[in-house]
């Protein structure tokens, strides 16, 4: 996975952490499967999801070694098949109901070789 993001000075000031964003990211079903294998997300059954979900991304650098990544799309409606097995999709359903649309949050080490970060400070 490659995340190319831009610095957001306003969000950084509000959050108290360096914050970066991307307006467009194609989150694939394979990406979610890999996140599950690496135990970065749980309780998401990918079979019920489409092959790709167009998202926005926020990356908040919480420490010098860890970041919180949020994939979201407020206009995406979770497929009915996701709700058919509420237990296996509990994390996705709860986060999406709290925030609306599609919402997936995870904490990752910045040195994780599978996720490549491209932080840009261009304003």
C-alpha positions as CSV (number, residue, x, y, z in Angstrom):
1,X,0.0,0.0,0.0
2,X,1.3,3.4,-0.9
3,X,-0.2,6.5,0.8
4,X,0.7,9.8,-0.9
5,X,-0.5,12.6,1.4
6,X,-0.4,16.4,1.8
7,X,0.2,18.3,5.0
8,X,-2.9,19.9,6.5
9,X,-1.8,22.8,8.8
10,X,-5.3,23.6,10.0
11,X,-6.1,20.0,11.0
12,X,-2.6,19.7,12.6
13,X,-3.3,22.7,14.8
14,X,-6.7,21.4,15.8
15,X,-5.5,17.8,16.5
16,X,-2.2,18.7,18.1
17,X,-0.5,16.1,15.8
18,X,1.0,16.4,12.3
19,X,-1.9,15.7,10.0
20,X,-1.8,14.7,6.4
21,X,-4.6,14.0,3.9
22,X,-5.4,12.5,0.5
23,X,-8.5,13.5,-1.3
24,X,-8.6,10.2,-3.3
25,X,-7.4,6.8,-2.4
26,X,-8.6,3.5,-3.9
27,X,-8.8,1.0,-0.9
28,X,-9.0,-2.5,-2.4
29,X,-10.4,-5.6,-0.8
30,X,-6.8,-7.0,-1.0
31,X,-5.6,-4.0,1.1
32,X,-8.2,-4.8,3.8
33,X,-7.2,-8.5,3.7
34,X,-3.6,-7.6,4.2
35,X,-4.5,-5.3,7.1
36,X,-6.3,-8.2,8.7
37,X,-3.4,-10.5,8.2
38,X,-1.1,-8.0,9.9
39,X,-3.7,-7.7,12.7
40,X,-4.2,-4.0,12.1
41,X,-7.9,-4.4,11.7
42,X,-10.3,-7.0,13.0
43,X,-13.9,-8.1,12.5
44,X,-14.3,-7.2,8.9
45,X,-15.4,-9.8,6.4
46,X,-14.2,-8.6,3.1
47,X,-16.4,-10.9,0.9
48,X,-19.3,-8.5,1.5
49,X,-17.4,-5.5,0.3
50,X,-16.8,-4.3,-3.3
51,X,-13.4,-4.9,-4.9
52,X,-12.5,-1.2,-4.4
53,X,-13.8,1.6,-2.2
54,X,-12.9,5.2,-3.2
55,X,-11.9,6.9,0.0
56,X,-10.3,10.0,1.5
57,X,-7.4,9.4,3.9
58,X,-6.2,11.2,7.1
59,X,-2.9,10.3,8.6
60,X,-2.1,11.7,12.0
61,X,1.4,11.2,13.3
62,X,0.8,10.5,17.0
63,X,4.4,9.8,17.9
64,X,7.6,9.7,15.9
65,X,7.0,5.9,15.4
66,X,3.2,5.5,15.1
67,X,0.4,7.0,13.0
68,X,-3.3,6.7,13.0
69,X,-4.8,6.2,9.5
70,X,-8.4,6.9,8.8
71,X,-10.0,5.8,5.5
72,X,-13.4,7.3,5.0
73,X,-16.1,8.0,2.5
74,X,-19.2,9.7,3.9
75,X,-21.3,9.0,0.8
76,X,-20.5,5.2,0.6
77,X,-23.4,3.0,1.8
78,X,-22.3,-0.3,3.3
79,X,-23.7,-3.3,1.3
80,X,-26.6,-5.2,2.9
81,X,-24.4,-8.3,3.0
82,X,-22.2,-6.5,5.6
83,X,-25.1,-6.3,7.9
84,X,-26.1,-10.0,7.4
85,X,-23.2,-11.0,9.6
86,X,-23.0,-8.3,12.3
87,X,-20.5,-10.2,14.4
88,X,-17.9,-10.7,11.7
89,X,-18.3,-7.1,10.5
90,X,-18.8,-5.5,14.0
91,X,-15.8,-3.1,13.8
92,X,-16.7,-1.8,10.4
93,X,-20.4,-1.5,11.2
94,X,-19.9,0.3,14.5
95,X,-17.3,2.8,13.1
96,X,-19.4,3.5,10.0
97,X,-22.6,4.0,12.1
98,X,-20.7,6.4,14.4
99,X,-19.3,8.5,11.6
100,X,-21.6,7.8,8.6
101,X,-20.7,6.2,5.3
102,X,-17.6,4.0,5.2
103,X,-15.1,4.5,8.1
104,X,-12.0,2.4,8.9
105,X,-9.4,3.5,11.5
106,X,-6.1,1.8,12.4
107,X,-2.9,2.5,14.2
108,X,0.3,1.6,12.4
109,X,4.0,1.8,13.0
110,X,5.5,4.3,10.6
111,X,8.4,1.9,9.8
112,X,6.0,-0.8,8.6
113,X,7.5,-1.9,5.2
114,X,4.1,-2.8,3.8
115,X,2.7,0.7,4.0
116,X,4.8,3.3,2.3
117,X,4.2,6.9,3.3
118,X,4.8,9.8,1.0
119,X,4.4,12.9,3.1
120,X,4.3,16.2,1.2
121,X,4.6,19.6,2.8
122,X,3.8,21.6,-0.4
123,X,1.1,24.2,0.3
